[in-house]
C-alpha cells in the first residue's frame, strides 16, 4: 500500500516521465442526480421528525428507492 | 436559449461528480455560511460593546452565539477544508478524481441540506439556543422545550453523515489513487494532513453521533439518558461530546497546517525543512488529540489522577505542534522569502497560532483553568487557534490556489490590504478578550453592569470588528473582480513543485492528459530541472 500505486490498466505507455493515454481511453465518472435525491430523502426524514411520522416514512422510502437506483446506474460516461 | 443554457448549466452542477466542481461548491457554500457567522459575531460584539446594551435580548443573544459557533465549526471550518481537499488532493497525487465520485457529491448535498435545515430554524423563531456544545441537562426537553434543540440535534446528524462519507472518500483516494511512484513518504504535506484529518473524522464523529442519538431519544421518546433527576448522567454528554470536540479542533487545524506546509517552502524558495517530522507530527497530533478531551471538563470535579493525566497529555500535544512551527521557521531561515498574500497569511497563521497554543497550555494547568473556565479568556484562546490559525490558513490556501481553479491571479495588492486589515482587526478584537476574561467576565452573558472594568476591553474589541468586516469586504471584492480582471495565471504562476501546478489552470475535467510518474517529493521541480532532480538526492 505504501509503495505507490502500480495500476496495470493505466500503465499502457510509459514514456517521458509520464503514463500517457489516448483521449478515448480516459473514462471519467458520469454525472448523476441520485446523490442529491438520496440527500433530499434524508432531509425529508429530518423534516418528518419535526412534523409527523408519516413524513419520516415517506423520506425513508425515497432514500431506499434512490439508493437502489444509484446502485443500478452506470458509473462511467 | 439563454434560459436553456442556464438550466443546462445549473443541471450540470446539480448532477456533477467532478471533484473540482464539488470542491468549489463546498468552498462557495462555506463562504456563504461564513457571511452568516460573521454577521452573528458582529451582533454579539455590538451587544457587549457597552454595559446594559439593548441591541439583542437574552433569548436572541442565546440563539446568535449558538448559531455562530455551530456555523463556524460545522458549516464553515470543516466544509471549506474538505472543499480545498476535494479540489486539490486528486490533483496533488496525480489522480483523475476522488475514489468515489458519486459519494463525494452526496457528501456535499448532505452538507448543504444540513446547513439549510439548521438555518431554517430562524424562520420559525426557533434557532438553537444552548451553545454549540449543547450541554445537558439544559438541553433536555424539561429545560429547553420547543423545537430549538430539535433543529440542532437533527442537523448535527445530517452534517455527520456528510463528514463521514467525505472522509471515507478521502482515505481511499489518498491511499489508493496515487500516481505511480507517489509513495506515502512523497505525499505532499497538504495531502498528509487531509489523510490524518479524515481518520480523525472517522473516529471522532461517531462519538458525537452517539451523543446526539441519545439526546434525540431523550427529547423525542422521553428516555432519561441525560436526566440526573431520573437516574441519567449529565456528564455522559460532556464525555461523549468532547471525545469528539477536541479531535474536532485538530480536524479544523491540521489541514490549515497542511496549507502552511505547502505555502512556506514555495514562498521561501527552499524545500521544506524536516519533511518526515512535519508529516509524522500530524499523525502524532491526531493520535494525542483523542487523549485530551477531559481538559474541557476540569471544572466538573474529576478525580485528581484524571486531572493529572489530561493535563499531562494536553502539555504533550504541544510537542508535535511545536515540531511543525520550528520546521516552518527553519524552512524560512536563509530562504529568499516572497511576501505575497499567501505567504503573509501563512506567517500570520504561525504567529497567531503560537499565541493560541501558549494560552492553550495555560488552560491545561488545572488550577488556572478553574479560574478562567467559561470566561472570555477561553473565548480569546480558541479564537487565536481557530480564527488566527484556521481562518488565516484557509485564506493562505485560497490566495495560493485561486489561480489554479480560475486561471487568473487574485490582486496581490488587495490581498495584502486584506491581510493587514484582518491581522489588525483580529488582534484588536480578540487580544482584549483575554483581559476581560481574566477580569472575570463570563462568556455567553448577554449584558453586564457598568463599573466592573469590562467596558474598555469590550469597546476596543468592537472597534477591531470594523477592521475584520472591512477585510472580508476587500476579500470578496477581490475574489469577484479577479475572475474577470485578474492577470492570466498560466499553469504554474508561483514556480511551485507539486503536481497540481503541472496541469492547466483551470485543469481539464480529466486533470492530466498523462498521469505523471513521480520520482521525488517535488515532482514538478524534477521536470523543470532535469539537470538537478531531487530524485538524485534520494527524496
Interface residues (C-beta under 8 A of the other chain):
Chain A: X1 X2 X3 X4 X5 X6 X7 X10 X11 X14 X16 X17 X18 X19 X20 X21 X23 X26 X28 X29 X30 X31 X32 X33 X34 X35 X36 X38 X39 X40 X42 X43 X46 X47 X49 X50 X70 X75
Chain B: X12 X14 X15 X16 X17 X18 X96 X97 X101 X102 X103 X105 X106 X108 X109 X110 X112 X113 X117 X147 X150 X151 X154 X155 X157 X158 X161 X175 X176 X177 X178 X179 X180 X181 X182 X183 X184 X185 X186 X216 X220 X509 X510 X512 X513 X514 X515 X516 X517 X518 X519 X526 X527
